[in-house]
């Protein structure tokens, strides 16, 4: 026995007035539960003493039933280590009914076709597999340099906060988030991103995806029109589609989203989704002139601007540009950010800054969605920020990512010069490499995934299939060795085995 | 200075070719950021050395700008402790523009009325305040006995898991959840609840609310009809309303949901929401006959059953009854559970067990909702379960809650005999007390909340206003003293000051 798991108390109900003796009822129950798969091979069962006490019966019939189950090989006893469901049970051919049930169900499904789901459920079932997201190898987008994370400091803060948690940290928390955390975020956003807000306007979320879902829910009705960057962030597309919104693709060029096109084609749009600091996926920065044009249009037309500032912490060549939110005088901007990239993804913490008149519906929507965010990590991150580790970590990562970006570009130039054309500003944690015309980027990504490489096909970010495919390559989580190895595997993935694209 | 926060690097962009000298540009930027509220009183600013390095300029103009800002009182310097935004800034009357912006916005809103949200957003804005959920005092429903939680063991496991986390624990995780955790849940559910499933069928969620939201999204289209228990769980109602479903109230009696009524009135229903183990809020258990009737109806009509088994761990008088899911041979049951009550709410972990053909859409829906659940707590809880602490904790809490329930009933009998009629089975963590006819339960709850008591008005669980109000009283988180004090405060809250209801 490697481990000694505790035994659970099984849901047995004894029929007192039946003719069937107690020991027989117990024997039948265990045999059924074991052959039926509810009790699993190797699982511990309660002691006869505990079981008798639990069932308020004498120990004799329990001993009788267990003896028989042991004799027939359903149970195994280990001296001093308790009684277990046998690892190989006697009528094994009759068993595994979970499997049988599944197979039976499979047959049923095949016979009568798929069962009725919602339209959304059907669409979700039929989403194409994204095999490039199945691995955490080189070029996984949004993956930070986890081995450079100050885990020692962090785990000390985790331990400190969980050792003597105040009641509030374990109980139900505020739907908007843990107040000291929101204050730390407000201070950070004001200083670094020029965001103007009070802590009361900040809703803590489980990440930017939840922030997008809640924004879509509060702001958009089915059939409402939303302007999306083309190409743009598929997560945002998913959120808007979930509420039945209609998407208007607006092209991006070297100055970011083409706002003039919004004025022409998006007149009745209820909202615009935009990544002005570092366009996802193409990487350019929205020009100041377009920012003002967009804000003025939104104020005039009464549309909302959803500003996704997912990785603005990292700029290498130029200084960061202040957020749209900080320029907005009409309370039109919903500002979304995340700690998945600056900290680590499994933290599951992000935030949305909302105009004051939207605090109430956003808070109520969060409550209806999943009530509130786990408090421990909010408290730990507050300490991490207030003790200065956060600012330090960002500075260190900025240097690191700048280096990794250079390494990646060099590796592409030396190994894939004729196959990948690098575009995007010197910022963030990813870049886009355009493939030669005619190459099928989804095919390239699939082949790369088989080699353990994660490269998102650029075409998956388009609503209208693009004339030229490409690959989105993250460099945050890959060191120099992984980058070089990754690029040589990627080179092998560009062409099919028969040499064609 | 109590703490020395790190300074953030501000988003300054210097215009190199302008006639305005660098020191003037810097002075202007800081003055604007300070009076504009982006930089907050008491916040640390970078050292002149760091700022000059960051901006790739010489240190002279930075020193010049800082000298002027110090002289004018915008900044304060502390020897050896750095430079800070002054705690009281000179033209304070001109400042606090976040506030001004808010006030300005407030005026705008008042002038032109509320701004356009989605219908759902408007409904969320207008949800009545639930002041009884603002406190964690006696009778807060679903609050467990946090001071009896084995925090020493737990925090050791937290520390162990966060000290040397494998890469996988910090990176992006599986949308379905952390596999060892799902295996532990499958084993637990099979042994204790008679649930038949493989780990692959388990989707880990942030709690039962998210499980409900995702189920609604995958299974229901707008206008689809859903049978709800009447009275029933408001969180489920919210989830179904979010996707535009129509609710059919089905009365509950002493045998639980009246399934015959579903057969009559719910013929075309797409789904039934039910809490068979311990009806929420009334507390009865669904009879075996009704369980079979419901399953047979669902198999015939092709409807889904959403079984919410939110607190089945705790039964005091009788043995637990196996789940509907374990009796289902047609793969019709979506089984939902949570760790908020057995462990603690801020854990934010729950799960849903889905039929095998629904794994894919549920997984994709979770991905679109918020990608995945934070991994640390999943890993910690896996250890907690496997090392036997979980089974032990449940047993101890069962004894404790049985006592607390008795204490509460005694306190009601001695202090409020003529005002509260206790109903519900001997199970769970709450009971319902019916108020005298004519009493307005919302009013009672509001007055109780002012005294720091949390009692949910029973009428909020009804779709059709009930003829008799009541209070839902949680006893999990209240010790004997708090129960007695709480009941005397509740007694004072039943009548208004003028003696009427």
Boltz contact constraints between the chains, C-beta under 6 A:
constraints:
  - contact:
      token1: [A, 5]
      token2: [B, 386]
      max_distance: 6.0
  - contact:
      token1: [A, 5]
      token2: [B, 388]
      max_distance: 6.0
  - contact:
      token1: [A, 6]
      token2: [B, 388]
      max_distance: 6.0
  - contact:
      token1: [A, 6]
      token2: [B, 391]
      max_distance: 6.0
  - contact:
      token1: [A, 8]
      token2: [B, 191]
      max_distance: 6.0
  - contact:
      token1: [A, 8]
      token2: [B, 192]
      max_distance: 6.0
  - contact:
      token1: [A, 8]
      token2: [B, 391]
      max_distance: 6.0
  - contact:
      token1: [A, 10]
      token2: [B, 191]
      max_distance: 6.0
  - contact:
      token1: [A, 11]
      token2: [B, 194]
      max_distance: 6.0
  - contact:
      token1: [A, 11]
      token2: [B, 320]
      max_distance: 6.0
  - contact:
      token1: [A, 11]
      token2: [B, 322]
      max_distance: 6.0
  - contact:
      token1: [A, 13]
      token2: [B, 319]
      max_distance: 6.0
  - contact:
      token1: [A, 37]
      token2: [B, 196]
      max_distance: 6.0
  - contact:
      token1: [A, 38]
      token2: [B, 190]
      max_distance: 6.0
  - contact:
      token1: [A, 38]
      token2: [B, 194]
      max_distance: 6.0
  - contact:
      token1: [A, 39]
      token2: [B, 191]
      max_distance: 6.0
  - contact:
      token1: [A, 40]
      token2: [B, 187]
      max_distance: 6.0
  - contact:
      token1: [A, 98]
      token2: [B, 196]
      max_distance: 6.0
  - contact:
      token1: [A, 98]
      token2: [B, 198]
      max_distance: 6.0
  - contact:
      token1: [A, 102]
      token2: [B, 356]
      max_distance: 6.0
  - contact:
      token1: [A, 105]
      token2: [B, 331]
      max_distance: 6.0
  - contact:
      token1: [A, 109]
      token2: [B, 357]
      max_distance: 6.0
  - contact:
      token1: [A, 117]
      token2: [B, 218]
      max_distance: 6.0
  - contact:
      token1: [A, 118]
      token2: [B, 219]
      max_distance: 6.0
  - contact:
      token1: [A, 118]
      token2: [B, 220]
      max_distance: 6.0
  - contact:
      token1: [A, 118]
      token2: [B, 221]
      max_distance: 6.0
  - contact:
      token1: [A, 119]
      token2: [B, 221]
      max_distance: 6.0
  - contact:
      token1: [A, 120]
      token2: [B, 217]
      max_distance: 6.0
  - contact:
      token1: [A, 121]
      token2: [B, 218]
      max_distance: 6.0
  - contact:
      token1: [A, 121]
      token2: [B, 361]
      max_distance: 6.0
  - contact:
      token1: [A, 124]
      token2: [B, 361]
      max_distance: 6.0
  - contact:
      token1: [A, 124]
      token2: [B, 364]
      max_distance: 6.0
  - contact:
      token1: [A, 124]
      token2: [B, 365]
      max_distance: 6.0
  - contact:
      token1: [A, 125]
      token2: [B, 360]
      max_distance: 6.0
  - contact:
      token1: [A, 125]
      token2: [B, 361]
      max_distance: 6.0
  - contact:
      token1: [A, 127]
      token2: [B, 364]
      max_distance: 6.0
  - contact:
      token1: [A, 136]
      token2: [B, 171]
      max_distance: 6.0
  - contact:
      token1: [A, 143]
      token2: [B, 171]
      max_distance: 6.0
  - contact:
      token1: [A, 146]
      token2: [B, 167]
      max_distance: 6.0
  - contact:
      token1: [A, 146]
      token2: [B, 170]
      max_distance: 6.0
  - contact:
      token1: [A, 155]
      token2: [B, 162]
      max_distance: 6.0
  - contact:
      token1: [A, 155]
      token2: [B, 163]
      max_distance: 6.0
  - contact:
      token1: [A, 158]
      token2: [B, 162]
      max_distance: 6.0
  - contact:
      token1: [A, 159]
      token2: [B, 159]
      max_distance: 6.0
  - contact:
      token1: [A, 162]
      token2: [B, 155]
      max_distance: 6.0
  - contact:
      token1: [A, 162]
      token2: [B, 158]
      max_distance: 6.0
  - contact:
      token1: [A, 163]
      token2: [B, 155]
      max_distance: 6.0
  - contact:
      token1: [A, 167]
      token2: [B, 146]
      max_distance: 6.0
  - contact:
      token1: [A, 170]
      token2: [B, 146]
      max_distance: 6.0
  - contact:
      token1: [A, 170]
      token2: [B, 344]
      max_distance: 6.0
  - contact:
      token1: [A, 170]
      token2: [B, 346]
      max_distance: 6.0
  - contact:
      token1: [A, 171]
      token2: [B, 136]
      max_distance: 6.0
  - contact:
      token1: [A, 171]
      token2: [B, 143]
      max_distance: 6.0
  - contact:
      token1: [A, 171]
      token2: [B, 345]
      max_distance: 6.0
  - contact:
      token1: [A, 172]
      token2: [B, 345]
      max_distance: 6.0
  - contact:
      token1: [A, 173]
      token2: [B, 346]
      max_distance: 6.0
  - contact:
      token1: [A, 187]
      token2: [B, 40]
      max_distance: 6.0
  - contact:
      token1: [A, 190]
      token2: [B, 38]
      max_distance: 6.0
  - contact:
      token1: [A, 191]
      token2: [B, 8]
      max_distance: 6.0
  - contact:
      token1: [A, 191]
      token2: [B, 39]
      max_distance: 6.0
  - contact:
      token1: [A, 192]
      token2: [B, 8]
      max_distance: 6.0
  - contact:
      token1: [A, 194]
      token2: [B, 11]
      max_distance: 6.0
  - contact:
      token1: [A, 194]
      token2: [B, 38]
      max_distance: 6.0
  - contact:
      token1: [A, 196]
      token2: [B, 37]
      max_distance: 6.0
  - contact:
      token1: [A, 196]
      token2: [B, 98]
      max_distance: 6.0
  - contact:
      token1: [A, 198]
      token2: [B, 98]
      max_distance: 6.0
  - contact:
      token1: [A, 206]
      token2: [B, 370]
      max_distance: 6.0
  - contact:
      token1: [A, 207]
      token2: [B, 370]
      max_distance: 6.0
  - contact:
      token1: [A, 209]
      token2: [B, 370]
      max_distance: 6.0
  - contact:
      token1: [A, 209]
      token2: [B, 371]
      max_distance: 6.0
  - contact:
      token1: [A, 210]
      token2: [B, 370]
      max_distance: 6.0
  - contact:
      token1: [A, 213]
      token2: [B, 369]
      max_distance: 6.0
  - contact:
      token1: [A, 217]
      token2: [B, 120]
      max_distance: 6.0
  - contact:
      token1: [A, 218]
      token2: [B, 117]
      max_distance: 6.0
  - contact:
      token1: [A, 218]
      token2: [B, 121]
      max_distance: 6.0
  - contact:
      token1: [A, 219]
      token2: [B, 117]
      max_distance: 6.0
  - contact:
      token1: [A, 219]
      token2: [B, 118]
      max_distance: 6.0
  - contact:
      token1: [A, 220]
      token2: [B, 118]
      max_distance: 6.0
  - contact:
      token1: [A, 221]
      token2: [B, 118]
      max_distance: 6.0
  - contact:
      token1: [A, 221]
      token2: [B, 119]
      max_distance: 6.0
  - contact:
      token1: [A, 238]
      token2: [B, 368]
      max_distance: 6.0
  - contact:
      token1: [A, 319]
      token2: [B, 13]
      max_distance: 6.0
  - contact:
      token1: [A, 320]
      token2: [B, 11]
      max_distance: 6.0
  - contact:
      token1: [A, 322]
      token2: [B, 11]
      max_distance: 6.0
  - contact:
      token1: [A, 331]
      token2: [B, 105]
      max_distance: 6.0
  - contact:
      token1: [A, 344]
      token2: [B, 170]
      max_distance: 6.0
  - contact:
      token1: [A, 345]
      token2: [B, 171]
      max_distance: 6.0
  - contact:
      token1: [A, 345]
      token2: [B, 172]
      max_distance: 6.0
  - contact:
      token1: [A, 346]
      token2: [B, 170]
      max_distance: 6.0
  - contact:
      token1: [A, 346]
      token2: [B, 173]
      max_distance: 6.0
  - contact:
      token1: [A, 346]
      token2: [B, 374]
      max_distance: 6.0
  - contact:
      token1: [A, 346]
      token2: [B, 375]
      max_distance: 6.0
  - contact:
      token1: [A, 348]
      token2: [B, 374]
      max_distance: 6.0
  - contact:
      token1: [A, 356]
      token2: [B, 102]
      max_distance: 6.0
  - contact:
      token1: [A, 357]
      token2: [B, 109]
      max_distance: 6.0
  - contact:
      token1: [A, 360]
      token2: [B, 125]
      max_distance: 6.0
  - contact:
      token1: [A, 361]
      token2: [B, 121]
      max_distance: 6.0
  - contact:
      token1: [A, 361]
      token2: [B, 124]
      max_distance: 6.0
  - contact:
      token1: [A, 361]
      token2: [B, 125]
      max_distance: 6.0
  - contact:
      token1: [A, 364]
      token2: [B, 124]
      max_distance: 6.0
  - contact:
      token1: [A, 364]
      token2: [B, 127]
      max_distance: 6.0
  - contact:
      token1: [A, 365]
      token2: [B, 124]
      max_distance: 6.0
  - contact:
      token1: [A, 368]
      token2: [B, 238]
      max_distance: 6.0
  - contact:
      token1: [A, 370]
      token2: [B, 206]
      max_distance: 6.0
  - contact:
      token1: [A, 370]
      token2: [B, 207]
      max_distance: 6.0
  - contact:
      token1: [A, 370]
      token2: [B, 209]
      max_distance: 6.0
  - contact:
      token1: [A, 370]
      token2: [B, 210]
      max_distance: 6.0
  - contact:
      token1: [A, 371]
      token2: [B, 209]
      max_distance: 6.0
  - contact:
      token1: [A, 374]
      token2: [B, 346]
      max_distance: 6.0
  - contact:
      token1: [A, 374]
      token2: [B, 348]
      max_distance: 6.0
  - contact:
      token1: [A, 375]
      token2: [B, 346]
      max_distance: 6.0
  - contact:
      token1: [A, 386]
      token2: [B, 5]
      max_distance: 6.0
  - contact:
      token1: [A, 388]
      token2: [B, 5]
      max_distance: 6.0
  - contact:
      token1: [A, 388]
      token2: [B, 6]
      max_distance: 6.0
  - contact:
      token1: [A, 391]
      token2: [B, 6]
      max_distance: 6.0
  - contact:
      token1: [A, 391]
      token2: [B, 8]
      max_distance: 6.0
